[in-house]
Amino acid sequence: MKRKTKSLFNMLALIAMIALLITACSSNNNNSNTAASSNASTEPSASPSADSMEPAATDNGNDHSEEIKLVGYLLGEAPKGMPDVMTALNEKLKKDINATLEINYIGWGDIASKYPLILASGEDVDFVFTADWNFYVPEANKGSFKELTQDMFQKYMPKYTAKQDPAAYKAAQVNGKQYMIPTTTPDRKVNVIVLRKDVMEKAGLTNPTKISELEPYFAEVKKDYPNMIPLNLDSQYDLPTPFGALVSEKFAYAGAPIDSGDPSGVGNYTDQEDPTGKILSITDEPVQGAFKYAAGIMKQWYDAGYVNKNPYSNKIRSKDNFCDGKSGVAFGNSIDIQATLSSCQDKNIETYIMPVLSPTGHAPSNSWLNNGIAIAANSKHPERAMEALDLIMEDPAYVFNAYYGIEGKNYVITADDKLALPDGVTAETNTYPPDAAGFWFVDKDNFKPSVSWTDSYIELNNKIKDFLQPVTYLGFTFNTDNVKTEIANLKNVSTQYFMPLAIGAVKDVDKQFDSLNAKMKAAGIAKVKSELETQASAFLAAKG
């Protein structure tokens, strides 16, 4: 991703996840009720045809005599077709490594409470999704994940080891040790805002490039579309997204690379396009000015009735009801938005895609840590879990099964080697939409282009390589051990004083910021900034 918030809605760092999410990812941060793009890369590498994608037998000398069941946790919600997919995956796993797999899900609204609890409870779990935006460093520091060595990778994940960039292992280190299996293919994506062309035409709006230009569009929705809310925000991914897009018009801010990947870290930022890596607090410029700019516009929109009055209780992402005429815009990224575009196309709704870019016209590159998997510290079968993940992440037959579903039921491959839906299946009726099941860490170089890609989506994909640029703190993770109390205090301040600003639900923006600044100062933001500066300086020095 979303960053994906993503309860997570009350946490300031999710504002910053727009640049990396959701990312959220995630995403990374995706709602499994809808489909997503079938490709994360503008130029996917050649991949075998469906007929040739038989999984390679795993004969690495490891002991597979005992049949075992592996338990994994992903984020989101299981698609309707998940049982069929698991049956197919387990047939392969049983044949290759004498194991079967059970996948459970942590819902987006439950991540903050359930994710740490599952890892701390001692319940049966072998692996769990993790990312720099999803508690990787804090949970690694707590001992929730098993340390992974190069010997383990080479013995139990040979396919992965052959593909992975050595720099990814270094990026995943926490206190000199590695606890994550990072993706081999970082997401190549930008955040996007999708509009309806028919509404744009009635509003007299042509070729907008910034969210601040959309007031006429929102006014038209409010005037002539009684069943549609201009900004119908959900409590997770969407809630901070318009605010973050407005902030991005002023500077290329980032929070996720410097808040330890804990979505609830708050208050400190950096300009991603500043090579010096200067650390900024919310009270510093240009952060304060950009945030006041965004909050002022959000207040105008909230007062005008453009924002749903209680997004905190809404669990439906804007992109999931956009084509149903309930949301005036759809927020997502260039990977997870394609299913929305296809669904609208099926309903003869023309769409306009607007990337969210910095003032210089760029978006941040994602690191390997944007999507990953960790082996639980209490896993009874860590070696077999790594073997299963080696296949799921890198073997083309497994990748297609986990990401696209059942061939002939959820997808077909055309004569010109593109993905398509089977006859009689639409984007809305597909029981296993691409990207929706949470296997975001698979090797995306196996993906194929889709016949359902709209012209506007193809145009966007062709530009992504020009939008993306590396950021100063790519791969940096912040260890919060020395400022745990301050971080906890700042979370509480964010809940009470910041989130109303993010949706515009305040009487006076300046007074609210005065209160926010004072409360953050009292909560210890200066100490957090000092600790962050120390670690950031060491990172930049090591980076050279």
C-alpha positions, 0 to 999 in steps of 0.5 A: 500500500493503506496504508491500508488504517488502516484501532489504527485510524486513531494513530498519526503515523498512518497519515504518513503511510500514504507515501508508502502504503497501506502501503500499506500497504498496506499497503499493502494495506488491501481490502479483500472484498475487491479485486486488485491489479494483476501486475505490480510491475510495468514490465513483468519478466517472461513467465511460463505458460499455465500448462508448464507451471507444474511445481518443482518437487522439493528434494533438498535432503530435508526430513519430510517423513512426518506430515504436519500442518502449518498455521499462517496469519495474513492481513485482511479477509479471506476471499469467498474462493479461499477454500478452493485455493487452499485445497489446491495449495495443500495438494501441492504442499502435501506432494512436495514437502508433506505439509498442509497449510491453514491460513487465518486472517487479522482484519484491518480494524483488528490489527492494532489489538490482535496482531501483537496478541496472537504473537504473545498468546502462545497459540499455534502459529508458524508464520505471520505477515509483517512489514516496515509499516506493520509492527516488524521492528517492535515485534522483533524487539519483543522476541515475537519472531524467530531469528533467521540465519543465512544457513537457514535461508540456504537450506530451507529456501533455496529458490528464494536465496537464489533470487533475493538481493543481498541488500534485502537481508541487511535492510531487515536486520534489527540489532544486527539480527534478521527476523523477516523474509522480505519480498524479492520484488518490492512493490512498484506503485504509486497512490492514486485517486480515481474520479468519475468522468461523467461527474467531472464533465458536469463539474467542468473539471478537466485534467486535475493533478492535485486533490485540492483542485477537486472542490468543484467535483465534490460540489457537483456530487453533493448537488446532483448525486443524493446517494453518493458521498463525495469523500466516503471514508472508511475507518482504516485506509481512507480516513487519513488519505485525503489529508495526506494527499493535501500535505503531499502538495507541499512537501514529500513527507514521510513517517513510516521509515522513521517510526519503526514500522509501528503504525501507531508511532507519531509526530516525527517526519522527514522530507523524502527528497531531502538528501540530508535526511533532516528529522522534523517534528510536527511542530517544525516547518515545513511540517506544521505549515503543510499540516495546517494547509491540509487541515484548513481544506479538510475543515472546509470540505467537512463543513460543506458536507463532503466528508461522511460524518462518522468515518470511524464506524465505516468499514467499507473502503471507498474503492469498494463502493465507488462503482456502486455510486456510493463514493465520489472518489476511490482511494488506493494505489496502482496495484490494488485499484485495477479491480475497481477500474475493471468493475466500473468499466463493466458498468460503463462508468468511465474513470480518471486516475490521478496519481498522488505525487510530491511537488516535484512530481515523484513518489517514493520507492518501496523497500523490500520490507514493504511486504514480508513474512516472519516465522513466529518465535513459538513455531513448532515447525520453522524449517518446514514453514520456510520450505512452504514459503519458499514455494509460495513466494518463488515457484510460479505454480504456487505464486499463481495459485496463491495470488490469482486462484484456480485456473479456469475458475478465477483466471485464464491465460490467453493465447498472447500470454495475458491474464483474463477472467473465464467466460461468465466471470466478472470482476465483481463475481470472481470469488478470488480476486487478484491481490485480495488474499494477502499474499503480497510478498510473492515474487511479482516478476511471475505476474502477467499483464491483464486483458482487463487493464483499461487504457488509463491504467496502462497509461499510468503503469507506463509512467510509474517508472518515471514517478518512483525515486529512492528515498533517503531512509529507504530500509531504515527502521527505528528502534523505539526501546528507549522511548516506549513511554513517550511513544505511548503518550504520543499515541493518546495525544494523536487520538484526541487532538490530531485525528479530528484535524485529519477529517476536518471535524474541528471548530478552529484549526489554529486553536486545535493545532495549538492544543496539539503542539502543547500536548505533544511537547508534554508527551515527550516528542522532543525526546523521541526526535532526539533518539530518532536523530541519533539512529538516523545519523548512524544509518546515514553514516553506514549507508555512506 
